Amino acid sequence: MPKKVGELIRRLKKAGFVDRGGKGSHRNLTHPSGVKITISGNLGHDAKKYQERAVEKAIREVPK
């Protein structure tokens, strides 16, 4: 079962990303280390597989 867009955003925020806002259903999140990611879709919608992979990659790129 696919994750929800809201779940992906919560995971990013837990990893230290900050929501810089966006237009419409897009959310731009950045990490103080310089990693950036944009997530599209309303919070209750199912996330696409490529979005889930992009979130995993962004979290891995953040220095520990």
C-alpha positions as CSV (number, residue, x, y, z in Angstrom):
1,M,0.0,0.0,0.0
2,P,1.5,3.4,-1.0
3,K,2.4,5.9,1.7
4,K,0.6,9.2,1.8
5,V,2.2,12.5,0.8
6,G,1.8,13.8,4.3
7,E,3.8,10.8,5.7
8,L,6.7,11.6,3.4
9,I,6.7,15.2,4.5
10,R,6.6,14.2,8.2
11,R,9.6,11.8,7.6
12,L,11.6,14.7,5.9
13,K,10.8,17.1,8.8
14,K,11.8,14.5,11.3
15,A,15.2,14.2,9.5
16,G,15.7,17.9,9.8
17,F,14.2,19.3,6.6
18,V,12.5,22.7,6.7
19,D,9.3,23.4,4.7
20,R,10.0,26.6,2.6
21,G,6.4,26.6,1.2
22,G,5.5,26.3,-2.5
23,K,2.8,27.0,-5.1
24,G,-0.3,25.0,-5.1
25,S,0.2,21.4,-4.0
26,H,4.0,21.6,-4.2
27,R,6.2,21.7,-1.1
28,N,9.8,22.7,-1.2
29,L,11.9,21.3,1.7
30,T,15.5,22.1,2.4
31,H,18.0,20.7,4.9
32,P,20.6,23.0,6.5
33,S,23.3,20.9,4.9
34,G,22.1,22.0,1.4
35,V,20.0,19.0,0.4
36,K,16.7,20.1,-1.4
37,I,13.6,18.2,-2.4
38,T,10.2,19.2,-3.9
39,I,7.2,17.0,-3.1
40,S,3.9,17.5,-5.0
41,G,0.4,16.4,-4.1
42,N,-2.1,17.0,-1.4
43,L,-1.3,15.6,2.0
44,G,-4.0,12.9,1.9
45,H,-3.1,11.6,-1.6
46,D,-1.2,8.5,-2.2
47,A,2.5,9.1,-2.9
48,K,4.0,7.9,-6.2
49,K,6.9,5.3,-6.1
50,Y,9.3,7.9,-7.5
51,Q,8.4,10.3,-4.7
52,E,9.1,7.6,-2.0
53,R,12.4,6.8,-3.6
54,A,13.3,10.5,-3.8
55,V,12.6,11.0,-0.1
56,E,14.7,8.0,0.8
57,K,17.6,9.3,-1.3
58,A,17.3,12.8,0.2
59,I,17.4,11.4,3.8
60,R,20.4,9.3,2.9
61,E,22.2,12.3,1.5
62,V,21.9,14.2,4.8
63,P,25.2,14.0,6.8
64,K,24.7,12.3,10.2
